[in-house]
């Protein structure tokens, strides 16, 4: 079976570095907010090309902390994507914000022209949480123009797009804040949960550090109600020693696999989700589209051929019961592109340990589909 992700293969590569990091942290006697976290934060910020990284408990908390550091208040509207992991919207809900949805483009990225039209009509919207989905990068030039025109406070959800660029510019550098996840399936995944807030603003970074640690400005001095959301020393050491140094190599391998997929999957009933012009994707996922009525049969055929598949994301966020129970939210315009993706998307195996032979097996299984 060709898996979506191969953590056993990953372990065979990183085992020695992980165990050495665990030994060092264990012997140090320091397990929370110590030198390992500081070292990883510095390395991550340097890799990203920004001034500050603040390690937190997970990607959801990173978005929430980013929004709170930017001054969100209950009742504030937050423009965001209907096609993402629910965590993107859940962060808005946990801040007491009002999620506002517009459609995506055909690539699954927030339609920035629709955003501009809505922002022109509604001057009350000042927060934006765009998602760099599938590992693709939004048009940063248009995003920057929106920020300037409407004085937006932006948290870029980069959970799936660590290292993605738009015409050479790193994703996560237009918004005042970028939020990332180190969930194991991510391109820079930990051996458990983790996340980070990235920013060029020292004041925002200081606020994020306080928010992740109960809202403390100093020991036992609580100026606001924060979270318990601290990246621990062990995860930080493992990320810094075992995973971050391999990120560039693994990203290059993902790109090579994606190129092989795109070359092989042509002129058949299945088509890859398009990549936006200018986007330098890191290929967190490799999504393809089939007819919704045939999706289950297509996945079943691939399973019989020994190919695992996944779905990202089969239900739009505005259709989730948890959002309905929460209360206020808005949907502006039809969500046609987002719905097309939700109903027809299938994710093929994508991880840096796929061999060319395995990729060719996946391509052959896809091309055999005649639905």
C-alpha positions as CSV (number, residue, x, y, z in Angstrom):
1,X,0.0,0.0,0.0
2,X,1.3,3.5,-0.9
3,X,0.3,5.7,2.0
4,X,-0.7,9.3,2.0
5,X,2.1,10.0,4.5
6,X,4.9,7.7,5.5
7,X,5.9,8.4,9.1
8,X,7.8,5.1,9.4
9,X,10.0,6.1,6.5
10,X,10.5,9.5,8.1
11,X,11.5,7.9,11.4
12,X,14.2,5.8,9.8
13,X,15.7,9.1,8.6
14,X,15.4,11.3,11.7
15,X,15.6,8.7,14.4
16,X,19.2,9.4,15.5
17,X,18.7,13.2,15.6
18,X,15.4,12.8,17.5
19,X,16.9,10.6,20.1
20,X,19.9,12.8,20.6
21,X,17.6,15.8,21.0
22,X,15.5,13.9,23.6
23,X,18.6,12.9,25.5
24,X,19.8,16.5,25.6
25,X,16.4,17.9,26.7
26,X,15.9,15.2,29.3
27,X,19.3,15.8,30.8
28,X,18.8,19.5,30.9
29,X,15.9,19.4,33.4
30,X,14.2,22.2,31.6
31,X,11.1,21.3,29.7
32,X,8.9,24.4,29.2
33,X,9.9,27.7,27.6
34,X,13.7,27.3,27.8
35,X,16.7,27.6,25.5
36,X,15.5,24.9,23.1
37,X,12.3,26.9,22.3
38,X,14.4,30.1,21.9
39,X,16.9,28.4,19.6
40,X,14.1,27.0,17.4
41,X,12.3,30.3,17.3
42,X,15.4,32.0,16.1
43,X,16.1,29.3,13.5
44,X,12.5,29.4,12.2
45,X,12.4,33.2,12.0
46,X,15.7,33.1,10.1
47,X,14.5,30.5,7.7
48,X,11.3,32.4,7.1
49,X,13.0,35.7,6.7
50,X,11.2,37.6,9.4
51,X,12.3,39.0,12.7
52,X,10.3,37.0,15.3
53,X,8.8,33.5,15.8
54,X,6.8,32.6,18.8
55,X,6.3,28.9,19.5
56,X,2.8,27.9,20.6
57,X,0.8,24.7,21.2
58,X,-0.8,24.3,17.8
59,X,-1.8,26.0,14.6
60,X,-5.3,26.8,15.8
61,X,-3.8,28.7,18.8
62,X,-1.4,30.5,16.5
63,X,-4.3,32.0,14.5
64,X,-6.2,32.9,17.7
65,X,-3.2,34.5,19.3
66,X,-2.4,36.4,16.1
67,X,-5.9,37.8,15.9
68,X,-5.9,38.8,19.6
69,X,-2.5,40.4,19.3
70,X,-3.9,42.5,16.5
71,X,-6.7,43.7,18.7
72,X,-9.8,41.7,17.7
73,X,-12.8,42.2,19.9
74,X,-16.0,40.2,20.2
75,X,-18.3,41.1,17.4
76,X,-15.6,42.1,14.9
77,X,-16.1,40.7,11.4
78,X,-13.3,38.5,10.0
79,X,-13.2,37.8,6.3
80,X,-11.9,34.2,5.6
81,X,-12.2,31.1,3.4
82,X,-15.0,28.6,3.4
83,X,-12.6,25.9,2.3
84,X,-10.1,25.0,4.9
85,X,-9.7,22.9,8.1
86,X,-12.3,24.0,10.6
87,X,-9.5,25.3,12.8
88,X,-9.2,28.4,10.7
89,X,-12.8,29.5,11.5
90,X,-12.7,28.1,15.0
91,X,-9.9,30.5,15.9
92,X,-12.2,33.4,14.9
93,X,-15.0,31.9,16.9
94,X,-12.8,31.6,20.0
95,X,-12.1,35.3,19.7
96,X,-15.8,36.1,19.6
97,X,-15.5,37.2,16.0
98,X,-18.0,37.0,13.2
99,X,-16.7,34.8,10.3
100,X,-17.5,36.2,6.9
101,X,-17.1,33.9,3.9
102,X,-16.6,34.6,0.2
103,X,-15.8,32.1,-2.5
104,X,-12.4,30.7,-3.4
105,X,-10.8,30.7,-6.9
106,X,-10.4,27.6,-8.9
107,X,-7.2,26.8,-7.0
108,X,-8.9,26.8,-3.7
109,X,-7.4,30.1,-2.6
110,X,-9.5,33.0,-1.3
111,X,-10.8,35.0,-4.2
112,X,-9.2,38.3,-3.5
113,X,-11.3,40.2,-6.1
114,X,-14.4,39.1,-4.3
115,X,-12.8,40.2,-1.1
116,X,-12.1,43.6,-2.6
117,X,-15.7,44.0,-3.7
118,X,-17.1,43.1,-0.3
119,X,-14.6,45.3,1.5
120,X,-15.6,48.2,-0.7
121,X,-19.2,47.7,0.4
122,X,-18.6,47.0,4.1
123,X,-16.3,49.3,5.8
124,X,-16.7,47.5,9.1
125,X,-14.6,44.5,8.1
126,X,-11.0,45.1,9.2
127,X,-9.7,41.6,9.8
128,X,-8.7,39.0,7.2
129,X,-7.5,35.4,7.6
130,X,-6.6,34.1,4.1
131,X,-5.4,30.5,3.8
132,X,-2.5,29.3,1.6
133,X,-4.2,26.0,0.8
134,X,-2.7,22.8,-0.5
135,X,0.8,24.3,-0.2
136,X,0.0,27.0,-2.9
137,X,0.7,30.7,-2.2
138,X,-1.9,33.4,-2.6
139,X,-1.2,36.4,-4.9
140,X,0.8,38.4,-2.4
141,X,0.8,41.5,-4.5
142,X,-3.0,41.7,-4.6
143,X,-3.1,40.8,-0.9
144,X,-0.7,43.6,-0.1
145,X,-2.9,46.0,-2.1
146,X,-5.9,45.0,-0.1
147,X,-4.1,45.5,3.1
148,X,-3.1,49.1,2.1
149,X,-6.4,50.1,0.5
150,X,-8.6,48.9,3.4
151,X,-6.2,49.2,6.4
152,X,-6.6,45.5,7.1
153,X,-5.3,43.5,10.0
154,X,-4.2,40.2,8.4
155,X,-3.3,36.8,9.9
156,X,-2.0,34.6,7.1
157,X,-2.9,30.9,7.7
158,X,0.3,29.3,6.5
159,X,-0.3,25.9,8.1
160,X,0.0,24.1,4.7
161,X,2.4,26.4,3.1
162,X,5.7,26.7,5.1
163,X,8.2,27.9,2.5
164,X,5.7,28.7,-0.3
165,X,6.4,31.9,-2.3
166,X,4.7,34.1,-4.8
167,X,7.1,35.4,-7.5
168,X,10.0,35.0,-5.0
169,X,8.3,36.5,-2.0
170,X,7.7,34.3,1.0
171,X,4.1,33.7,2.0
172,X,3.2,35.0,5.4
173,X,5.0,38.3,4.9
174,X,2.2,40.5,3.8
175,X,0.0,40.1,6.9
176,X,1.1,41.6,10.2
177,X,1.1,38.0,11.4
178,X,1.6,34.5,9.9
179,X,0.3,31.4,11.7
180,X,1.8,28.0,11.2
181,X,1.2,24.4,12.3
182,X,3.6,21.6,13.2
183,X,1.0,18.9,13.1
184,X,2.7,15.7,12.0
185,X,1.3,15.7,8.5
186,X,2.5,19.2,7.7
187,X,5.7,19.8,5.6
188,X,7.4,20.8,8.8
189,X,5.7,18.5,11.2
190,X,6.6,17.6,14.8
191,X,6.1,14.3,16.6
192,X,2.8,15.7,17.9
193,X,1.1,19.1,18.1
194,X,2.8,22.4,17.8
195,X,2.6,25.8,16.0
196,X,4.1,29.2,15.8
197,X,3.2,32.9,15.3
198,X,5.6,34.8,13.0
199,X,5.8,38.6,12.7
200,X,8.2,41.4,11.8
201,X,6.7,43.5,14.6
202,X,8.4,43.3,18.0
203,X,5.4,44.6,19.9
204,X,3.1,41.9,18.3
205,X,5.7,39.3,19.1
206,X,5.8,40.4,22.8
207,X,2.1,40.3,23.0
208,X,1.9,36.8,21.4
209,X,4.5,35.6,24.0
210,X,2.3,36.9,26.8
211,X,-0.9,35.4,25.3
212,X,0.6,32.0,25.0
213,X,1.6,32.0,28.7
214,X,-1.7,32.8,30.5
215,X,-1.5,36.4,29.4
216,X,1.4,37.2,31.8
217,X,3.5,40.3,31.2
218,X,5.7,39.1,34.1
219,X,5.6,36.1,36.5
220,X,2.2,36.1,38.2
221,X,1.3,39.5,36.6
222,X,-1.8,38.9,34.4
223,X,-2.8,41.9,32.3
224,X,-5.3,39.9,30.2
225,X,-6.8,36.4,29.9
226,X,-4.4,34.4,27.8
227,X,-4.0,30.8,26.8
228,X,-1.9,27.8,28.0
229,X,-0.3,27.3,24.6
230,X,3.4,26.8,24.8
231,X,5.6,24.9,22.4
232,X,7.6,22.6,24.8
233,X,11.3,22.1,24.8
234,X,11.3,18.6,23.4
235,X,9.2,19.5,20.4
236,X,11.3,22.5,19.8
237,X,14.6,20.6,20.0
238,X,13.3,17.9,17.6
239,X,12.0,20.4,15.1
240,X,15.3,22.3,15.2
241,X,17.6,19.4,15.0
242,X,15.8,16.7,13.0
243,X,13.2,18.5,10.8
244,X,14.0,22.1,10.0
245,X,17.5,21.2,8.6
246,X,15.8,18.8,6.2
247,X,12.9,21.0,5.1
248,X,14.5,22.4,2.0
249,X,15.5,18.9,0.8
250,X,12.0,17.5,1.5
251,X,10.3,20.5,-0.2
252,X,12.4,19.9,-3.3
253,X,11.4,16.3,-3.3
254,X,7.7,17.2,-3.0
255,X,8.1,19.5,-6.0
256,X,9.7,16.7,-8.1
257,X,6.9,14.3,-7.2
258,X,4.3,17.0,-8.1
259,X,6.0,17.5,-11.5
260,X,6.0,13.7,-12.1
261,X,2.3,13.6,-11.2
262,X,1.4,16.5,-13.4
263,X,3.3,15.1,-16.3
264,X,1.7,11.7,-16.0
265,X,-1.9,12.7,-15.3
266,X,-2.9,14.2,-18.6
267,X,-5.7,13.7,-21.1
268,X,-7.7,11.5,-18.7
269,X,-10.9,11.8,-16.6
270,X,-8.9,13.1,-13.6
271,X,-7.3,16.5,-13.6
272,X,-5.0,18.1,-11.0
273,X,-6.3,21.2,-9.2
274,X,-4.7,24.1,-11.0
275,X,-1.8,26.0,-9.5
276,X,-2.2,29.8,-9.4
277,X,0.1,31.8,-11.7
278,X,3.1,33.1,-9.8
279,X,2.7,30.6,-6.9
280,X,5.8,28.6,-6.0
281,X,4.0,25.7,-4.2
282,X,5.5,23.5,-1.5
283,X,3.0,20.8,-2.3
284,X,1.6,20.0,1.1
285,X,-1.0,18.1,-0.8
286,X,-1.5,16.9,-4.4
287,X,-5.3,17.4,-5.0
288,X,-7.0,16.2,-8.1
289,X,-10.6,16.6,-9.2
290,X,-13.1,14.0,-10.4
291,X,-16.9,14.0,-10.9
292,X,-18.5,14.2,-7.5
293,X,-20.9,11.3,-8.3
294,X,-17.9,9.1,-9.1
295,X,-15.6,10.1,-6.2
296,X,-16.2,7.1,-4.0
297,X,-15.8,4.7,-6.9
298,X,-12.6,6.4,-8.0
299,X,-11.1,6.1,-4.5
300,X,-12.2,2.5,-4.2
301,X,-10.4,1.7,-7.5
302,X,-7.2,3.3,-6.3
303,X,-7.4,1.4,-3.0
304,X,-7.7,-1.9,-4.9
305,X,-4.6,-0.8,-6.8
306,X,-2.8,-0.3,-3.5
307,X,-3.0,3.6,-3.4
308,X,-4.3,5.4,-0.4
309,X,-6.2,8.7,-0.9
310,X,-7.7,11.4,1.2
311,X,-10.3,14.2,1.1
312,X,-9.5,17.9,1.8
313,X,-12.2,19.3,2.6
314,X,-15.5,17.5,1.8
315,X,-17.8,19.9,3.8
316,X,-17.6,23.6,3.5
317,X,-17.1,25.5,6.8
318,X,-20.4,27.4,6.5
319,X,-22.2,24.0,6.5
320,X,-20.7,22.8,9.8
321,X,-23.1,22.4,12.6
322,X,-20.6,23.8,15.1
323,X,-20.7,27.1,13.3
324,X,-24.5,27.1,13.2
325,X,-24.6,26.5,16.9
326,X,-22.1,29.3,17.5
327,X,-24.4,32.0,16.1
328,X,-23.4,34.9,13.8
329,X,-21.7,34.4,10.5
330,X,-22.1,35.7,7.0
331,X,-21.8,34.2,3.5
332,X,-21.5,36.6,0.6
333,X,-22.3,35.3,-2.8
334,X,-22.4,31.7,-4.1
335,X,-19.5,29.5,-3.1
336,X,-19.3,27.8,-6.5
337,X,-15.6,27.2,-6.7
338,X,-15.2,26.1,-3.1
339,X,-18.2,23.7,-3.6
340,X,-16.7,22.2,-6.7
341,X,-13.5,21.5,-4.8
342,X,-15.3,20.2,-1.7
343,X,-17.4,17.8,-3.7
344,X,-14.8,16.6,-6.3
345,X,-11.4,16.8,-4.6
346,X,-9.2,13.7,-3.9
347,X,-5.8,13.9,-2.4
348,X,-3.1,11.6,-3.8
349,X,-0.1,10.4,-1.8
350,X,2.3,13.3,-1.2
351,X,5.4,13.0,1.0
352,X,9.1,13.3,0.4
353,X,9.7,9.5,0.9
354,X,7.7,8.5,-2.2
355,X,10.0,6.7,-4.7
356,X,9.6,7.4,-8.5
357,X,8.3,3.8,-8.8
358,X,5.6,4.5,-6.3
359,X,4.6,7.8,-8.0
360,X,4.4,5.9,-11.4
361,X,2.2,3.3,-9.7
362,X,-0.1,6.1,-8.5
363,X,-0.2,7.7,-12.0
364,X,-1.0,4.4,-13.6
365,X,-3.9,3.8,-11.2
366,X,-5.3,7.2,-11.9
367,X,-5.0,6.9,-15.6
368,X,-6.8,3.6,-15.5
369,X,-9.9,5.4,-14.2
370,X,-12.4,5.9,-16.9
371,X,-15.2,7.5,-14.9
